[in-house]
Amino acid sequence: MRVKGTSASDKKRQKLFKLTKGYWGQRKNVYRRAREAYLAALSRAYVDRKRKKRDFRRLWITRISAATRAEGMSYSVFMNGLKKLGITLNRKMLSELAIHDAQSFKDLVAKVKAL
């Protein structure tokens, strides 16, 4: 009786090569190099998921800062004023307001200035 299918080690190898398809040089077709490259990629992906959150927060703060400076106020004074007024908009939403609804953002700045 002939055996159909493939061995577990072959399946493991094929699965890894499928994951490393598109990598450069031996990193795609030599098992040991492919495994090293794949594990490194997983590690970088984990780190970059954390970095992405950091980068977006920096972007939102930069946008808010630019919009508040255009109104003659610094970012830190603006954020402190919002906190004192009890306005709990997160930075992402403030950034969106500054870009897409400039009038509402100007109204918020005016409220903070009135303190």
C-alpha positions in Angstrom: 0.0 0.0 0.0 1.4 3.4 -1.0 1.5 6.3 1.3 -0.5 9.4 0.3 0.3 12.9 1.5 3.5 14.0 2.9 5.5 13.8 6.1 5.0 16.1 9.0 8.4 17.6 8.6 7.7 18.3 4.9 4.5 20.1 5.8 6.3 22.1 8.4 8.9 23.1 5.9 6.3 24.0 3.2 4.3 26.1 5.7 7.4 28.1 6.6 8.4 28.6 3.0 4.9 29.9 2.3 5.3 32.4 5.1 8.7 33.6 3.9 7.7 33.9 0.2 9.1 37.1 -1.1 12.0 37.3 1.3 15.5 38.0 -0.3 18.0 35.3 -1.0 18.3 32.2 1.2 15.8 33.7 3.6 13.0 32.3 1.5 14.2 28.8 0.5 16.7 27.5 3.0 14.9 26.2 6.1 17.3 27.5 8.7 17.7 30.9 7.2 13.9 31.2 6.6 13.2 30.3 10.2 15.6 32.9 11.5 14.1 35.5 9.1 10.6 34.6 10.1 11.2 34.8 13.8 13.0 38.1 13.4 10.0 39.4 11.4 7.6 38.4 14.1 9.7 40.2 16.6 9.8 43.4 14.5 6.0 43.2 13.8 5.4 43.1 17.6 7.6 46.1 18.2 6.1 48.0 15.3 2.6 47.5 16.5 3.6 49.4 19.7 5.5 52.0 17.7 2.5 52.6 15.4 0.5 53.8 18.4 3.3 56.1 19.4 3.7 57.5 15.9 0.0 58.3 15.5 -0.2 60.0 18.9 2.8 62.2 17.9 1.1 63.0 14.6 -2.2 64.0 16.3 -0.3 66.2 18.8 1.7 67.9 16.0 -1.6 68.7 14.2 -3.3 70.0 17.3 -0.3 72.1 18.1 -0.2 73.6 14.6 -3.9 74.4 14.7 -3.7 76.0 18.2 -0.6 78.1 17.2 -2.6 79.4 14.3 -5.0 80.7 16.9 -2.3 82.2 19.0 -2.0 79.6 21.7 0.4 76.8 22.6 -0.5 73.2 22.7 0.1 72.7 26.4 -2.0 75.7 27.4 -4.8 74.5 25.2 -4.8 71.0 26.6 -4.6 72.3 30.2 -7.6 74.6 29.4 -9.6 71.7 28.0 -8.9 69.6 31.2 -9.9 72.5 33.4 -13.2 72.9 31.4 -13.9 69.2 31.8 -13.8 68.6 28.0 -12.6 65.0 27.5 -11.9 64.8 23.8 -9.0 62.6 22.9 -6.1 63.7 20.7 -7.3 61.8 17.7 -10.7 63.5 17.7 -9.1 66.9 18.4 -6.9 66.4 15.4 -9.8 65.4 13.2 -11.7 68.5 14.3 -8.7 70.7 13.5 -8.5 69.3 10.0 -12.2 68.7 9.0 -14.2 71.1 11.2 -12.0 74.2 11.7 -14.8 76.3 13.1 -15.6 73.9 15.9 -11.9 73.7 16.8 -11.7 77.6 16.8 -14.8 77.6 19.2 -12.9 75.2 21.5 -9.8 77.5 21.4 -12.1 80.5 22.2 -13.6 78.6 25.2 -10.1 77.9 26.5 -9.0 81.5 26.0 -12.0 82.7 27.9 -10.8 81.0 31.1 
